[in-house]
Amino acid sequence: MLKPADPDPGERPIGDLVRDLVDEAKAYARAELDVAKAIAAAKGKALIVPSILFGVAFVLMLAAVTALAVGIVIALAKFVGPLAAGVLGLLGFAAVGGGCGWYGYQRLRRDL
């Protein structure tokens, strides 16, 4: 009876090679994911202070616009009365805000 040929000691079965390839691919994918996470974390940490500063700036600018609106209404109240001054201030600021919103919408439609 014929004996099966002895495999070359340097050769490995294909199943082992494929398993090793899959394991190495998984390890590579995990390493790439870890690098991406580290980059995202570093960028996130770098954005914390500027984000806080922009938030504070927004709140202060909102307070400034509110103070301007109150000042305009108080100035108009001397001439037309407090209720009419409030309505005029509302209409004026609503017109400016609506105009800004409309212009932004038109630019968005044009650019997209």
Summary of the structure (lengths in Angstrom):
residues: 112
radius of gyration: 34.4
end to end distance: 78.9
largest distance: 119.8
contacts: 209
relative contact order: 0.04
helix: 87%
strand: 0%
